[in-house]
Amino acid sequence: MKDIENRQDILLIMQKFYDKLLADSTINFFFTETTTVSTHLNEHFETLANFWEQALFLKGGYRNNMFQKHLDVHKKMAFTSNHFQTWLNHLHSTIDENYEGNYAEQMKTMAQSIATVMQIKLS
């Protein structure tokens, strides 16, 4: 298996990851009811790819305030520690099923850090 190498790899991860999120009734309502993300997935994938491309490969392009966007959602429907763990489990399994290597491990570590910081800030 190869490592994550480029934007196309990130987009593949995001598409497969969201397939899992949208199929999981313990978390999918954030994307289908609390927000309208499920109605514009391709645009959302591009935003996520910008974020991860910047985080992993230090390429510019992400200009949103990730925390503010999640805070706005949290105000509508509170994220719980179980939601964060579900999100991490699906992301980690998606990465592990498709990639291995330094960037794959870095993405999982960064996701864990993001989830931890968000949980602290939202509590």
C-alpha positions in Angstrom: 0.0 0.0 0.0 1.2 3.5 -0.8 1.4 6.6 1.4 -0.8 9.7 0.9 0.9 11.7 -1.8 -1.3 14.4 -3.1 -4.7 16.1 -3.2 -6.3 13.3 -5.1 -5.4 10.9 -2.3 -6.9 13.3 0.3 -10.1 13.6 -1.8 -10.3 9.8 -2.0 -10.0 9.5 1.8 -12.7 12.2 2.3 -15.1 10.5 0.0 -14.7 7.1 1.6 -14.7 8.7 5.1 -18.0 10.5 4.4 -19.5 7.3 3.0 -19.0 5.9 6.5 -20.1 9.0 8.4 -23.3 9.2 6.4 -24.1 5.6 6.9 -23.6 5.8 10.6 -26.9 6.8 12.4 -25.0 7.8 15.5 -23.4 10.8 13.7 -24.9 11.3 10.3 -27.6 13.7 11.5 -24.8 16.4 11.8 -24.4 16.3 8.0 -28.1 15.7 7.0 -30.2 17.6 9.6 -28.0 19.9 11.8 -26.2 21.3 8.7 -26.7 21.1 4.9 -23.3 19.5 4.2 -24.9 16.4 2.6 -26.4 18.6 0.0 -23.1 20.0 -1.2 -20.6 17.2 -0.6 -18.3 17.9 -3.5 -17.8 21.5 -2.4 -17.2 20.3 1.2 -14.7 17.7 0.0 -12.8 20.5 -1.8 -12.7 22.5 1.5 -11.5 19.5 3.4 -8.9 18.8 0.8 -7.6 22.4 1.1 -7.4 21.9 4.9 -5.6 18.6 4.8 -3.3 19.6 1.9 -2.2 22.6 3.9 -1.8 20.5 7.1 0.1 17.6 5.5 2.0 19.2 2.6 2.2 22.8 3.7 0.4 24.0 0.6 -1.7 27.1 1.1 -5.4 27.3 0.2 -7.4 26.8 3.4 -8.8 30.1 4.6 -11.8 29.1 6.7 -12.0 29.2 10.5 -12.5 25.5 11.2 -13.2 26.0 14.9 -15.9 28.6 14.3 -17.7 26.4 11.8 -17.8 23.5 14.4 -18.7 25.9 17.2 -21.7 27.0 15.1 -22.8 23.4 14.7 -22.1 22.6 18.3 -24.5 25.4 19.3 -27.3 23.7 17.3 -26.5 20.2 18.4 -23.8 19.5 20.9 -20.9 17.2 20.0 -20.2 14.6 22.6 -17.1 12.6 23.3 -18.8 9.7 21.5 -19.3 11.8 18.4 -15.6 12.7 18.4 -14.6 9.1 18.9 -16.8 7.9 16.1 -15.4 10.6 13.8 -11.9 9.5 14.6 -12.6 5.8 14.3 -14.1 6.3 10.8 -11.3 8.5 9.7 -8.6 6.2 11.0 -10.1 3.1 9.5 -10.5 4.9 6.2 -6.9 5.9 6.1 -5.7 2.5 7.3 -7.8 0.7 4.6 -6.2 2.8 1.8 -2.8 4.1 2.8 0.2 3.5 5.0 3.3 5.5 5.6 4.4 8.8 7.2 1.7 11.0 5.8 -1.0 8.5 6.7 0.2 8.3 10.3 0.6 12.1 10.4 -3.0 12.6 9.2 -4.3 10.3 12.0 -2.1 12.0 14.6 -3.3 15.5 13.5 -6.9 14.3 13.5 -6.5 13.1 17.1 -5.0 16.4 18.1 -7.8 18.4 16.4 -10.5 16.3 18.0 -8.8 16.7 21.5 -8.5 20.5 21.2 -12.0 20.9 19.9 -13.4 18.8 22.7 -11.6 21.0 25.2 -12.6 24.2 23.6 -16.3 23.2 23.2 -16.7 22.0 26.8 
